[in-house]
Amino acid sequence: MFKAVSMALLTGLLAAGTLPAASESPRAMETSGYRTLSGQEEAILDLKAGKLGYRRQGLGSNPKLAALLKRKYNIDVKEYGCLVPPQVDKEGYNAVMVKAISQRFGRNVIEEEDALFSFQSRSSDPLHQKGETDARRDLDAGKLKLFYSSIFPWDNEAKAILKNEHGVTSIAIEWMEDQGFHAYCHGYNSIMEAEIARRFGEKTLSNADTTARTAYRKATAL
């Protein structure tokens, strides 16, 4: 099953001409989407070896959820802090893996278990609940705020866009903060992100990141 899935994906990438040619320079490969493709290739290699995996980082990391996915589905979740190595491409890797996992189990079990785990955490974690309560209080006071961990060099520009265009204040936190504080931030952000999406659109946060990333790449292009 794994081999069939991975070979189909590999065949599709080759047919589309999206895998980088060996003759391309590292810089050329980066500007033509090499980093995304490298993640896809790593995922395909893991699938060919019979492995299922997923990558999480920053506030998305959750050791307990990772252990659950390993125990129930044999999915190896690799956790990165906010200082994720620049060569790591979790988006490309996860895009391929989610397709394979959904085919294997008939649904996206990572998304399903994540939602269930988050619901259970909200029901039992007083710090998560306090974050939600404080976020609602701030909304009542007319404040829009988000906690974030800076990962990419364009993150500050993305936060500036949110501030200038939507009045969202971003508060930077360190990845090394204790897990209790992370639970608080999760609770707080869950309420704020839902309100931001309601007011300005579902893609408000991702659009700010895309705009900042595009500007950064243009500014740093050779």
C-alpha positions in Angstrom: 0.0 0.0 0.0 2.7 2.5 1.0 4.8 1.6 -2.1 1.8 2.1 -4.4 0.9 5.4 -2.9 4.5 6.8 -3.0 5.2 5.6 -6.5 2.0 7.2 -7.8 3.0 10.5 -6.2 6.5 10.3 -7.5 5.3 9.5 -11.0 3.0 12.5 -10.9 5.7 14.8 -9.8 8.0 13.6 -12.6 5.3 13.8 -15.2 4.6 17.4 -14.2 8.2 18.3 -14.4 8.2 19.7 -10.9 11.2 17.9 -9.5 14.4 20.1 -9.7 17.0 19.1 -12.3 20.3 17.9 -11.0 22.1 20.6 -13.0 20.3 23.5 -11.3 22.4 25.6 -8.9 21.2 25.7 -5.2 20.1 29.3 -5.6 18.2 28.6 -8.8 16.5 25.6 -7.1 15.5 27.7 -4.1 14.0 30.5 -6.3 12.1 27.9 -8.4 10.5 26.2 -5.4 13.2 23.8 -4.5 12.6 23.9 -0.8 9.0 22.8 -1.2 10.0 20.0 -3.6 12.8 18.8 -1.2 10.1 18.2 1.4 8.0 16.3 -1.1 10.9 14.2 -2.0 11.8 13.4 1.6 8.2 12.3 2.2 8.2 10.1 -0.9 11.4 8.4 0.3 9.8 7.7 3.7 6.7 6.3 2.1 8.8 4.0 -0.1 10.4 2.8 3.1 7.0 2.1 4.6 7.0 5.0 7.0 4.3 7.6 7.8 5.4 10.9 9.3 4.4 14.4 10.0 6.3 17.6 11.1 5.1 20.2 13.6 6.8 23.3 15.0 6.4 26.3 17.2 3.2 26.5 19.1 1.9 23.6 17.0 4.1 21.2 18.8 2.4 18.8 21.1 4.4 15.8 22.5 1.2 14.1 23.9 -0.5 14.3 20.6 2.6 13.0 18.9 2.7 10.0 21.2 -1.0 9.3 20.5 -0.5 9.4 16.7 2.4 7.0 17.0 0.5 4.6 19.2 -2.7 4.5 17.2 -1.5 4.9 13.6 2.3 4.4 13.7 2.8 8.0 12.4 6.1 9.4 13.5 5.7 13.1 14.4 8.9 15.1 14.4 8.7 18.1 16.7 10.7 21.3 16.0 10.9 24.3 18.3 10.6 27.7 16.8 14.3 27.6 15.8 13.6 25.1 13.1 16.6 24.5 10.8 16.2 26.5 7.6 16.6 23.5 5.4 13.6 21.8 6.9 10.6 22.0 4.7 7.6 20.9 6.8 5.0 22.2 4.4 6.1 20.2 1.4 6.7 17.1 3.5 3.3 17.3 5.2 1.4 18.0 1.9 2.5 14.6 0.6 2.1 12.8 3.8 -1.4 14.0 4.5 -2.5 12.6 1.1 -0.9 9.3 1.8 -2.3 9.1 5.4 -5.8 10.1 4.1 -5.6 7.3 1.6 -4.3 4.8 4.1 -7.0 5.5 6.8 -9.8 6.9 4.6 -9.6 10.3 6.4 -7.0 12.8 7.7 -6.5 11.2 11.1 -4.0 13.9 12.1 -6.5 16.7 11.7 -9.2 14.5 13.4 -7.1 13.6 16.4 -5.7 17.2 16.7 -9.2 18.6 16.9 -10.3 16.0 19.4 -7.2 16.5 21.5 -7.6 20.3 21.4 -11.2 19.9 22.6 -10.2 17.6 25.4 -7.4 20.0 26.4 -9.8 23.0 26.4 -12.2 21.0 28.7 -9.5 20.1 31.2 -6.7 22.7 31.1 -7.4 25.7 33.4 -4.6 27.7 31.7 -6.1 27.1 28.3 -9.5 28.2 29.6 -7.9 31.3 31.2 -6.4 32.2 27.8 -9.9 32.0 26.2 -11.4 34.0 29.0 -8.8 36.7 28.8 -9.1 36.9 25.0 -12.9 37.4 25.3 -12.3 40.1 27.8 -9.8 41.9 25.5 -12.3 41.6 22.6 -15.0 43.2 24.8 -12.4 46.0 25.4 -11.9 46.5 21.6 -8.5 44.8 21.5 -7.2 42.4 18.9 -4.0 40.6 19.9 -2.1 37.4 19.1 0.8 35.6 20.7 3.4 34.3 18.2 6.9 32.8 18.0 9.1 34.2 15.3 10.3 31.5 13.0 11.0 33.1 9.6 12.8 36.3 8.7 9.6 37.9 7.3 7.6 37.2 10.4 7.9 40.8 11.8 6.8 42.2 8.5 3.7 39.9 8.5 2.8 41.1 12.0 3.3 44.7 10.8 0.8 44.1 8.0 -1.7 42.7 10.5 -1.2 45.8 12.7 -1.4 48.4 9.9 -4.3 46.8 8.0 -6.4 45.2 10.7 -5.3 46.7 14.0 -4.0 43.3 15.3 -1.2 43.6 17.9 1.3 40.7 18.0 3.1 39.7 21.1 6.3 37.7 20.6 7.1 34.8 23.0 10.0 32.5 23.2 9.7 28.8 22.3 11.5 27.9 25.6 8.6 29.3 27.6 7.0 26.6 29.9 4.2 24.4 28.6 1.6 26.0 30.9 2.2 29.4 29.2 1.9 27.7 25.8 -1.5 26.3 26.8 -2.6 29.8 27.8 -1.4 31.2 24.4 -3.3 28.4 22.6 -6.5 29.3 24.4 -6.0 33.0 23.8 -5.2 32.7 20.1 -8.0 30.3 19.4 -10.5 32.9 20.3 -8.7 35.8 18.7 -8.0 33.9 15.4 -11.7 33.0 15.1 -12.7 36.6 15.6 -10.1 37.9 13.1 -11.4 35.4 10.5 -15.0 36.5 11.2 -14.2 40.2 10.8 -11.7 40.2 8.0 -11.9 36.8 6.3 -10.7 33.2 6.7 -7.3 33.9 5.0 -6.4 37.1 6.8 -3.5 35.6 8.7 -2.2 33.5 5.8 -2.5 36.4 3.4 -0.3 38.6 5.6 2.3 35.9 5.8 2.2 35.4 2.0 2.6 39.1 1.3 5.5 39.5 3.7 7.2 36.3 2.4 6.9 37.5 -1.2 8.3 40.9 -0.3 11.2 39.4 1.6 12.2 37.1 -1.3 12.1 39.9 -3.8 14.3 42.0 -1.5 16.8 39.3 -1.0 16.9 37.9 -4.6 20.2 38.0 -6.4 
